[in-house]
Amino acid sequence: MVAAGAHRSAYIFWEGEWLARRLRMQTWARLERFPLALALPWGIAPGPWLPYLPLPLPFAVQLKILPPVHVSRREDVTRAGQRVQVMMQRALDGMLT
C-alpha cells in the first residue's frame, strides 16, 4: 500500500537526519531521519512513533493497494527491496500526476 498526501497532516520543521545518525537509528530502527513536527495535541511531535492528530486543515490523502510482492527464498533481499521501492515509486508517481 502507498499513500500520497498524508505528509500534509503535520508540519515537519526538522528532518532530524543528524539525530538519527547520532543515535544509530539505521541499525536498530531502520530509520534515516527522526523528524520533529508541529502537530496536535503535543505541539511538537518527536519522531515517527508518537501518535498525533492531523492539523485542522483540509487535505486529501490518496491510498493505493498494490499487488502482492512475491520474493523467492533464493532472491537477494537487497534486490527484492529495490524491486518493491520501484513498484511503490511508480504507483506514487502515477497518483501525483
C-alpha positions in Angstrom: 0.0 0.0 0.0 1.2 3.5 -0.8 -0.2 6.8 0.5 0.1 10.3 -1.1 -0.8 13.5 0.8 -0.5 12.2 4.4 2.5 14.4 4.8 0.2 17.4 4.9 -1.3 16.3 8.2 1.6 17.7 10.2 4.2 20.4 9.6 7.6 18.9 9.8 10.1 21.6 10.6 13.2 19.5 11.2 14.1 16.3 9.4 16.4 15.0 12.1 19.0 13.3 9.9 21.8 14.3 12.3 20.0 12.9 15.3 19.1 9.7 13.5 22.8 9.2 12.6 23.9 10.1 16.1 21.5 7.6 17.7 22.5 5.0 15.0 18.8 4.5 14.2 19.6 3.0 10.8 21.0 -0.1 12.6 18.3 -0.7 15.2 15.2 1.0 13.8 15.9 1.2 10.0 15.4 4.9 10.1 17.5 7.6 8.4 15.5 10.5 9.9 14.0 11.4 13.3 11.7 14.3 12.4 10.2 16.9 14.6 6.7 18.1 13.6 4.2 20.6 14.6 1.1 18.5 15.4 -1.8 18.3 17.7 -2.2 17.7 20.7 1.5 17.7 21.5 2.5 21.0 19.8 5.9 19.3 18.9 5.7 15.7 18.0 9.1 14.0 18.2 9.9 11.2 15.9 7.8 8.9 13.8 6.2 6.9 16.7 4.3 9.4 18.8 0.6 9.4 17.6 -0.8 12.8 16.7 -4.0 14.4 15.4 -3.8 15.9 12.0 -3.7 19.7 11.7 -7.2 21.1 11.2 -6.6 21.9 7.6 -8.4 20.3 4.7 -6.2 17.9 2.8 -6.7 14.8 0.7 -4.9 11.5 1.3 -4.9 9.0 -1.6 -4.3 5.3 -0.9 -3.5 2.6 -3.4 -3.3 -1.1 -2.8 -0.6 -2.7 -4.8 -0.4 -6.3 -5.9 1.4 -8.7 -3.6 5.1 -9.0 -3.9 6.5 -12.5 -4.1 10.1 -13.0 -3.0 11.7 -16.4 -3.6 14.0 -17.8 -1.0 16.9 -17.5 -3.4 16.3 -13.9 -4.3 18.7 -11.4 -2.7 17.0 -9.3 0.0 18.5 -6.1 -1.2 17.4 -6.7 -4.8 13.9 -7.6 -3.6 13.7 -4.4 -1.5 14.8 -2.4 -4.6 12.1 -4.0 -6.6 9.5 -3.1 -4.0 10.7 0.5 -3.9 10.5 0.8 -7.7 6.9 -0.6 -7.6 5.9 1.8 -4.8 7.6 4.9 -6.5 5.8 4.2 -9.8 2.5 4.0 -8.0 3.2 7.3 -6.2 4.3 9.0 -9.4 1.0 7.9 -11.0 -1.0 9.2 -8.1 0.6 12.6 -8.1 0.3 13.3 -11.8 
